[in-house]
Amino acid sequence: MTGSTLWDLVVWRAARTPDAPALIQGRESARQERRITFGALRRRAERVAAGLYERGVRPGTRVVWQLPTRIETVLVSLALARIGAVQSPVIPLYRDHETGHVLRRTRAAFHLSPGTWRGFDHTAMAHRLAAGLPDPLTVIETYGALPDADPAVLPPPPRDAGAVRWIYWTSGTTAAPKGVLHTDHSLRTAGRCLATALRIGPSDTGSMAFPYAHVAGPDYTVMLLLHGIPAVLLEHFALPGSLAAYRRHRVTVAGGSTAFYTLFLAEQRQLPPGRRLLPSLRLMAGGGAPRPPGLHHDVVAELGCRLAHGYAMTEAPMVTMGDPLEHPEHLATTEGRPPPGMEIRIAPDSGEILLRGPAVCRGYLDEPPPFDADGFLPTGDLGRLTPTGHLVVTGRLKDIIIRKGENISAREIEDLLHLHPDVAEAAVIGLPDTTRGERVCAVVEQPPDAGDLTLAEVTAHLRGTGLAPHKLPEQLEVLPALPRGATLRKVLKQELRERFADGPPDAFPPPTDRELRDQAGR
């Protein structure tokens, strides 16, 4: 299958095990669940592709889709891969501010919407945004009926696995998200390496509790297609409610990020000693956020499974991953080793992690190539390689906050805070948080004679700008003046992090059940 497209892999798997289960839409009740086999996945995706083709989607057409984690979303994504369209997935938590940016940057011809999802009308938002775009935008509401037509109308499938057909979005170091350019080949490589690292076998059952619009979506799909194993999809991840589906289908591989580990561990601790939360679970795996060594040991000891944590980014969905059979100390204190073909270099002057390999993106949308003279991608993260070849991430150069596995640009929130009349200067920082990984803290300096500013007022202002809810600050600090360096007058954020790391007890609210569902699991 080397050099083949994602659609080639769909066809290959459907021919080998057409009747094997591929995706299960997990629900608390078994009667509400839906499932699809690999054969049906290929057939239905091709019919959806034909339906989209009849609506005007062609090879190379740019399509933004903003859909939750459902079987229908996988069908839409595979249908676009069958056509050879350029698809740009957007998590459904995004609102006017972020979605408008994506539509403008991609100059998309289509927006695929779930309609009203969890109380928010995405179709109305898309039409609202379309009115201000320079190019026409066709809005298609995909739920409850997917486009459907006879596949005979379709042109031949795409053949070039190296063509850019995916645009993912990452906050990076700037206020505006950057469009990351991927190919079928880069995403297939990442998925194959992930399956190898996790030692996936024919008896495994996976789970997708994260937003399918993340770059991990196609990677996980590649893993399922390569090995012919099923996965449970969870549109709304919440514990203990989601546990029924995990148990019913005997999920063996679960996880997503540090927030998921913490949630599962909290549920385990409510059970009597000796009773396992998920008896079938052999492995928790994930990445995307710092993971304390102590948390690793607690998961292994209390959940009774292995924990393999890795390092990845939107630009390179699979960089390193812990091997479940490695020594526990390697698993607890490092991010694992890179797979064959992934090269990691540590910049001697700064300690920045540099990457090169087939799973690395092609660059950024409408921006100069980011690679150095040797073809390595600067990550903005700091790290070191151990004598055994394991990667240890020690910090980051780029000013982002990783909250429950989501990258949040501090600059983006700062720019919006500056629009508030009672804010003269603002610095947004990430502070350590046992549940979130990091919490968002806004530190502001007010103009003279300004009234007292509250956290509720700040979040209401940011909501009014259309900022996604998961980016809202949980902590507000007001200072007479922000600390600044003597030369360039840059805000000394490290000083702020040290000052407010612990925070007063009432500085930020404890996570609610809905927050854990919405912002950790989607």
C-alpha positions in Angstrom: 0.0 0.0 0.0 3.1 2.3 -0.2 2.4 5.5 -2.0 -1.4 4.9 -2.2 -4.1 7.4 -1.2 -6.4 7.2 1.7 -9.2 6.1 -0.6 -7.1 3.2 -1.8 -6.8 2.1 1.8 -10.6 2.2 2.2 -11.0 0.0 -0.9 -8.3 -2.4 0.2 -9.8 -2.9 3.6 -13.4 -3.3 2.3 -12.2 -6.0 -0.1 -10.4 -7.9 2.7 -13.0 -7.9 5.5 -16.2 -6.4 4.1 -18.4 -7.7 7.0 -16.1 -6.8 9.9 -17.3 -4.0 12.1 -15.5 -0.7 11.5 -17.3 2.1 13.5 -19.7 1.9 16.4 -21.5 5.0 17.5 -21.4 4.6 21.2 -24.4 5.5 23.4 -25.4 4.9 27.0 -28.1 2.5 25.8 -27.3 -0.3 23.4 -30.6 0.3 21.6 -29.5 3.7 20.5 -26.2 2.6 19.0 -25.4 2.4 15.3 -22.6 0.6 13.6 -21.1 0.2 10.1 -18.9 -2.4 8.5 -15.9 -1.8 6.4 -17.7 -2.8 3.3 -20.6 -0.5 4.0 -18.2 2.3 4.9 -16.8 2.1 1.4 -20.2 1.9 -0.3 -21.8 4.7 1.6 -18.8 7.0 1.4 -18.9 6.6 -2.4 -22.6 7.4 -2.5 -22.0 10.5 -0.3 -19.1 11.5 -2.7 -21.5 11.2 -5.6 -24.1 13.4 -3.8 -21.5 16.0 -3.1 -20.2 15.8 -6.6 -23.7 16.5 -7.9 -23.8 19.6 -5.6 -20.6 20.9 -7.3 -17.7 19.5 -5.2 -14.9 18.7 -7.7 -11.3 17.5 -7.4 -9.4 20.4 -5.8 -12.5 22.1 -4.5 -11.9 23.5 -1.0 -14.4 22.4 1.5 -14.6 23.4 5.2 -16.5 20.9 7.4 -17.4 21.5 11.0 -18.9 18.3 12.2 -18.9 16.3 15.5 -17.6 12.8 16.1 -20.1 10.7 14.3 -20.1 7.9 11.7 -21.6 10.5 9.3 -18.5 12.7 9.8 -16.2 9.9 8.8 -18.3 9.2 5.7 -18.1 12.8 4.7 -14.4 13.0 5.1 -13.9 9.7 3.2 -16.3 11.0 0.5 -14.2 14.1 0.0 -11.1 11.9 -0.1 -12.8 9.8 -2.9 -13.5 13.0 -4.9 -10.0 14.4 -4.4 -11.3 17.6 -2.8 -9.2 19.7 -0.4 -10.9 19.4 3.0 -10.4 21.7 6.0 -11.8 20.2 9.2 -12.9 22.6 11.9 -13.9 21.5 15.4 -17.6 22.3 16.1 -16.7 24.3 19.2 -15.5 27.1 17.0 -17.7 30.1 16.5 -17.8 33.1 14.2 -14.4 34.4 15.2 -12.5 31.3 14.4 -14.7 29.8 11.6 -14.7 33.1 9.8 -11.0 33.2 9.8 -10.8 29.7 8.3 -13.4 30.5 5.6 -11.5 33.6 4.6 -8.1 32.0 4.5 -9.1 28.9 2.6 -11.5 30.8 0.3 -13.6 27.7 0.6 -16.4 27.1 -1.9 -18.4 24.9 0.5 -19.2 24.7 4.3 -20.6 21.4 5.6 -22.6 22.0 8.7 -24.3 19.8 11.4 -27.2 22.3 11.6 -28.1 23.0 15.2 -25.7 21.1 17.4 -25.7 21.3 21.2 -27.9 24.4 21.1 -25.8 26.3 18.5 -27.0 26.9 15.0 -24.0 26.2 12.8 -25.9 26.6 9.6 -27.1 30.1 10.6 -23.5 31.0 11.5 -22.2 29.8 8.1 -24.8 31.9 6.2 -24.0 34.9 8.5 -20.3 34.6 7.7 -20.9 33.9 4.0 -22.4 37.4 3.6 -19.1 39.0 4.4 -16.8 36.7 2.3 -15.3 37.9 -1.0 -16.2 34.6 -2.7 -19.5 32.7 -2.9 -20.0 30.0 -0.2 -22.4 27.1 -0.5 -23.7 25.9 2.8 -24.8 22.3 3.1 -26.4 20.9 6.2 -25.4 17.3 6.4 -27.5 16.0 9.3 -30.0 14.4 9.3 -29.6 13.4 5.6 -26.2 13.1 3.9 -25.9 13.9 0.2 -26.6 10.7 -1.8 -26.3 9.8 -5.5 -25.3 7.0 -7.9 -21.4 6.7 -7.8 -21.5 6.3 -11.6 -21.3 10.2 -11.8 -17.9 10.2 -10.1 -14.6 10.7 -12.0 -11.8 8.2 -11.2 -10.4 8.4 -7.7 -7.3 10.6 -7.1 -3.9 8.9 -7.7 -1.4 11.4 -6.2 -1.0 10.6 -2.5 1.5 13.5 -2.3 -0.9 16.2 -3.3 -2.0 18.6 -0.6 -5.7 17.7 0.2 -5.9 18.6 3.9 -5.8 21.9 5.7 -5.8 21.6 9.5 -5.6 24.6 11.9 -3.3 25.3 14.7 -2.9 28.3 16.9 0.9 28.3 16.7 2.7 31.4 17.9 0.5 34.0 16.4 -3.0 35.3 17.2 -4.5 33.9 14.0 -4.6 30.1 13.5 -2.3 28.8 10.8 -3.5 26.4 8.0 -1.3 23.3 8.1 -1.0 21.6 4.8 -1.1 17.7 4.8 -1.3 15.0 2.1 -2.8 11.6 2.1 0.8 10.3 2.4 1.7 12.3 5.5 -1.5 11.3 7.3 -1.2 7.7 6.3 2.4 7.6 7.5 1.4 9.0 10.9 -1.5 6.5 11.2 0.7 3.5 10.3 3.4 4.6 12.8 0.8 5.1 15.5 -0.6 1.6 15.0 3.0 0.1 15.2 3.9 2.1 18.3 0.7 1.0 20.2 1.2 -2.6 19.1 -2.3 -2.8 17.6 -3.5 -6.4 17.0 -6.6 -8.1 15.6 -8.2 -8.5 19.0 -8.1 -4.8 19.8 -11.1 -2.4 19.9 -10.2 1.3 19.8 -12.2 4.4 20.8 -12.5 7.9 19.5 -13.7 10.3 22.3 -11.8 13.3 20.8 -13.1 15.6 18.1 -12.8 13.8 14.8 -11.9 17.2 13.2 -8.6 17.0 14.9 -5.7 15.8 12.8 -5.8 12.6 14.9 -9.1 11.7 13.2 -7.7 10.4 9.9 -4.7 9.0 11.7 -6.9 6.8 13.9 -9.0 5.9 10.8 -5.8 4.8 9.0 -5.0 2.6 12.0 -8.4 0.9 11.9 -8.2 0.4 8.1 -4.7 -1.1 8.2 -5.6 -3.7 11.0 -9.3 -4.2 10.3 -10.3 -3.4 13.9 -13.3 -1.4 15.1 -13.5 1.7 17.2 -16.2 3.2 19.4 -17.1 6.8 18.5 -18.3 9.0 21.2 -19.9 12.3 20.2 -20.3 13.4 23.8 -17.6 12.0 26.1 -18.6 12.2 29.7 -17.9 10.0 32.7 -19.5 7.9 34.0 -22.0 8.0 31.2 -19.6 6.9 28.5 -18.4 3.9 30.4 -21.3 1.8 29.3 -20.2 1.8 25.7 -16.6 1.1 26.7 -17.6 -1.9 28.7 -20.2 -3.1 26.2 -17.7 -3.3 23.4 -14.7 -4.3 25.5 -12.6 -1.4 24.5 -8.9 -2.3 24.8 -7.3 1.1 23.8 -8.5 4.4 25.1 -7.3 7.9 25.9 -6.6 11.1 24.1 -4.7 13.5 26.4 -3.8 14.1 30.1 -7.3 15.3 30.8 -8.7 11.9 29.8 -6.3 10.0 32.0 -7.3 12.2 34.9 -11.0 11.6 34.3 -10.7 7.8 34.1 -8.6 7.8 37.2 -11.1 9.8 39.1 -13.8 7.3 38.2 -11.6 4.4 39.2 -11.1 5.9 42.6 -14.8 5.8 43.3 -14.9 2.0 43.0 -14.2 -0.5 45.8 -10.6 -1.8 46.0 -9.9 -4.6 43.6 -12.6 -3.7 41.1 -11.4 -2.5 37.7 -13.2 0.4 36.0 -12.6 -1.1 32.5 -11.6 -4.8 32.8 -10.8 -5.1 29.0 -8.6 -2.0 28.9 -4.9 -2.9 28.1 -3.7 0.6 27.2 -4.3 4.2 27.6 -2.5 6.3 25.0 -2.4 9.9 24.0 -0.5 13.2 23.9 -1.0 16.8 23.2 -0.5 18.0 26.8 2.1 17.7 29.6 1.8 14.5 31.6 3.4 14.4 35.1 5.3 11.2 35.9 3.2 10.7 39.0 0.0 10.6 37.0 1.6 7.9 34.8 2.3 5.7 37.8 -1.1 6.3 39.3 -2.9 5.2 36.1 -0.8 2.1 35.7 -1.3 1.1 39.4 -5.0 1.9 39.8 -6.5 1.4 36.3 -4.5 -1.8 35.8 -3.4 -1.0 32.3 -0.3 0.4 30.5 0.0 4.1 29.7 1.9 5.3 26.5 2.2 9.0 26.1 3.6 10.7 23.0 4.6 13.9 21.4 2.8 15.2 18.3 1.5 18.4 16.8 -0.8 19.3 14.0 2.2 19.8 11.7 3.4 16.3 12.5 0.7 14.0 13.9 3.1 11.3 15.0 6.6 12.3 16.2 7.2 10.0 19.2 5.1 7.5 21.2 5.9 5.4 24.2 6.1 1.7 23.6 3.7 -0.1 25.9 6.3 -2.8 26.6 9.1 -0.3 27.5 10.5 0.1 31.0 8.1 2.0 33.2 10.5 4.8 33.9 10.9 5.5 30.2 7.2 5.6 29.8 6.7 7.9 32.8 9.5 10.4 32.2 9.8 10.6 28.4 7.6 11.0 25.3 8.9 7.8 23.7 11.1 7.3 20.7 10.4 8.4 17.0 9.4 5.8 14.5 11.6 4.9 11.5 11.8 7.8 9.1 11.1 10.5 11.7 14.2 12.5 12.4 14.5 14.7 15.5 17.2 17.3 15.9 17.8 19.5 18.9 19.0 23.0 17.9 22.3 23.5 19.7 21.8 27.2 20.3 18.2 27.2 21.6 17.3 23.6 22.5 14.4 23.8 20.1 13.0 20.5 18.7 13.3 20.2 14.9 11.6 17.6 12.8 12.0 16.0 9.4 10.2 13.0 7.9 7.3 11.8 5.8 4.7 12.5 8.5 5.6 16.2 8.6 3.3 18.7 6.9 4.1 20.5 3.6 4.1 23.9 5.3 1.4 26.5 6.0 -1.3 27.9 3.8 -0.2 31.1 2.0 3.0 31.4 4.0 6.7 30.9 3.1 8.1 27.4 3.7 8.9 27.1 7.5 11.7 24.6 7.0 15.4 25.3 7.7 18.2 24.8 5.2 18.3 21.1 5.9 14.5 20.6 5.6 13.8 20.4 9.3 10.6 22.0 10.7 11.1 24.1 13.8 8.5 23.2 16.4 8.8 26.0 18.9 9.1 23.4 21.6 12.2 22.8 23.7 13.6 19.4 24.5 16.4 16.9 24.6 17.2 13.4 23.5 18.3 10.8 26.0 21.2 8.4 25.2 18.5 5.8 24.5 16.9 8.0 21.8 13.9 9.0 23.9 12.5 12.5 23.6 12.0 14.7 26.7 10.0 17.9 26.2 11.2 20.5 28.6 9.2 23.6 27.6 8.2 25.7 24.6 9.2 28.8 22.8 5.8 29.5 21.4 3.3 31.3 23.5 0.4 28.9 23.6 -1.6 27.3 26.3 -2.5 23.6 26.1 -5.8 23.2 27.9 -7.3 19.7 27.9 -5.3 18.9 24.8 -6.4 22.0 22.9 -3.8 24.6 21.7 -4.9 28.1 22.6 -3.2 31.2 21.4 -2.5 33.6 24.2 -2.1 36.5 21.7 -5.5 35.8 20.2 -7.2 36.3 23.6 -5.0 39.3 24.4 -6.0 41.1 21.2 -9.7 40.6 22.1 -9.2 41.7 25.7 -7.7 45.0 24.4 -11.1 45.8 22.9 -12.6 46.1 26.4 -12.7 49.7 27.5 -11.6 48.8 31.0 -8.4 47.0 29.8 -5.3 49.0 29.0 -2.9 46.1 28.8 -3.4 42.4 28.9 -1.2 39.3 29.2 -2.7 35.8 28.9 -0.8 32.9 30.4 -1.2 29.2 31.1 -1.0 28.0 34.6 -0.5 24.4 35.9 -3.8 22.7 36.6 -4.3 19.1 37.6 -7.6 18.7 35.7 -7.0 20.8 32.7 -3.3 20.4 32.2 -3.2 24.2 32.0 -5.8 26.8 32.9 -6.2 30.1 31.1 -5.4 33.1 33.2 -5.8 36.7 32.1 -3.7 39.3 33.8 -4.7 42.9 33.0 -3.7 46.4 33.6 -6.5 48.9 33.7 -6.6 52.5 32.5 -7.0 55.4 35.1 -10.4 55.7 36.7 -11.6 52.4 35.3 -14.2 50.5 37.3 -13.5 47.2 39.0 -13.2 44.4 36.5 -14.6 40.9 37.2 -14.0 37.5 35.6 -17.7 37.4 34.7 -17.4 40.7 32.8 -14.2 39.5 31.0 -15.8 36.2 29.9 -19.0 38.0 28.8 -16.9 40.4 26.7 -15.0 37.5 25.1 -18.1 35.5 24.4 -19.5 38.6 22.7 -16.6 38.6 20.2 -17.5 35.1 19.1 -14.5 33.4 20.9 -14.9 29.7 21.3 -15.9 28.8 24.9 -13.0 26.5 25.6 -10.6 29.5 25.3 -12.3 31.6 28.0 -10.2 32.5 31.0 -10.8 30.7 34.3 -8.8 33.1 36.3 -8.5 36.9 36.3 -5.7 39.0 37.9 -5.7 42.8 37.9 -2.3 44.5 38.5 -1.4 48.2 38.7 1.2 47.6 36.0 2.3 44.5 34.2 6.0 43.5 34.8 8.2 44.4 31.8 11.8 43.9 30.7 14.1 46.9 30.8 15.2 46.9 27.2 12.3 45.9 24.9 9.6 46.4 27.5 8.2 43.0 26.8 5.8 41.6 29.4 7.6 39.2 31.6 5.2 36.3 31.4 7.4 33.9 33.3 7.2 36.2 36.3 3.4 36.2 36.0 3.4 32.4 35.8 5.5 32.1 39.0 3.4 34.7 40.8 0.0 33.3 40.1 0.7 29.6 39.6 -1.2 28.6 42.8 -3.8 31.3 42.6 -6.2 32.1 45.5 -8.8 29.4 46.2 -11.6 31.3 44.6 -9.7 32.5 41.5 -11.2 30.0 39.2 -14.2 27.7 39.5 -13.9 23.9 39.8 -14.7 22.0 36.6 -18.4 21.2 36.3 -19.7 18.0 34.8 -20.7 19.8 31.7 -17.2 21.4 31.4 -15.6 18.0 31.7 -17.8 16.8 28.9 -17.6 19.8 26.6 -14.0 20.8 27.0 -12.3 17.5 27.7 -14.3 15.1 25.6 -16.4 17.2 23.2 
